[in-house]
Amino acid sequence: MIYGVIFGANSYEHEISIVSAVVLKKVLKAQKKFIFCDKNKEFFLIDEEKMNAKTFSSGAYKKEKALILKQGGFFIKTMLGEKKLDIDVAVNIVHGKDGEDGKIAALLDFYGIKYIGPRIEASVLSFNKVLTKLYAQSVGVKTLDYKVLNLHKEQNVSLDFPCILKPARLGSSIGISIVKDESELKYAKDVAFEFDEDVVVEKFVSNIKEYNLAGYMIGEKMEFSIIEEPRKNEILDFEQKYLGFSESSKVGEADISEELKQKLKDNFTRIYNPLFKGALIRCDFFVIDDEVYLNEINPNPGSLANYLFEDFTNTVDNLAKNIELEKQIKIDYAFIHSINGQKGKL
């Protein structure tokens, strides 16, 4: 199995996607081709030996082979034309915009390329925190109560403090603020609105229990990672969150009851099936008074949540072997032929 790891793109999480790709270079024990999408949305084939921070920060990646997308795959531009890049399955680890909002999924579907990652509908629902909450509630998964602020509408919304403000279409703790009282609200809103015109406001619960669980589906059977209880201070900032994800070592399993483990898995399954088939996702849950609440869905988790799986390479291989291409519609122009057979030809 040869994997085409797609990363980068025009996203606030561009650099984090690079970190994820570098981690996969270490932990995915399989043949890999690294496909970098730069800020201008041009694709480059990066030699594995050059998969390091300097290649991208210095702009040296521009000297690598350029790639184009065509039906059936990625192609290398050559002096004599084009040569198809030899990969079996693409892996979408573009974080944030472009990768998790459905754009990459749409391209891969359109050009008939097998890939691990969320499909278009799953991307749209998981990228927007408001839509995520509506989706979760529709499948019987609880979420925290929330309000929505909009940059272009009057803010006649009554808020209780402390609260937490989050840009609606952004992950990775970017633009998130804990607001302890009215005096901190304006600054927090200004920060959040820098990244999105919609901001989700939730009540901030201190010392809340949080658990992370990753998984995927083979046939009709769910496969789960271990359950992690992340260590944190009041809230993980951007650097804390992704310095952890950049590690390739495994984490310890949360010391929780079998009953709670099953509750978390049941909620994960409701979220995953059938919308996220074809993807390896991570769900972050809160537990309050023994009740499970969805915090967020990570459709392309940092470094593909490798640290939560005992045998990560086998995990990816199992998923890849079960990826199916979208069924092609047969078009035979019978209707056009029938019209042309009549007097009023087209």
Secondary structure as UniProt FT lines:
FT   STRAND          2..8
FT   TURN            12..13
FT   HELIX           14..27
FT   STRAND          31..37
FT   TURN            39..40
FT   STRAND          43..46
FT   HELIX           48..50
FT   HELIX           53..57
FT   HELIX           60..63
FT   STRAND          65..70
FT   TURN            71..72
FT   STRAND          73..78
FT   TURN            79..80
FT   STRAND          81..84
FT   STRAND          89..92
FT   TURN            97..99
FT   HELIX           103..110
FT   TURN            111..112
FT   STRAND          115..116
FT   HELIX           120..127
FT   HELIX           129..138
FT   TURN            139..140
FT   STRAND          142..143
FT   STRAND          146..150
FT   TURN            151..152
FT   STRAND          163..167
FT   TURN            168..169
FT   TURN            172..175
FT   STRAND          177..179
FT   HELIX           182..184
FT   HELIX           185..193
FT   TURN            194..195
FT   STRAND          198..203
FT   TURN            206..207
FT   STRAND          209..218
FT   TURN            219..220
FT   STRAND          221..228
FT   HELIX           238..245
FT   HELIX           258..272
FT   TURN            273..278
FT   STRAND          281..288
FT   TURN            289..290
FT   STRAND          291..298
FT   HELIX           302..308
FT   HELIX           312..321
FT   HELIX           334..340
//
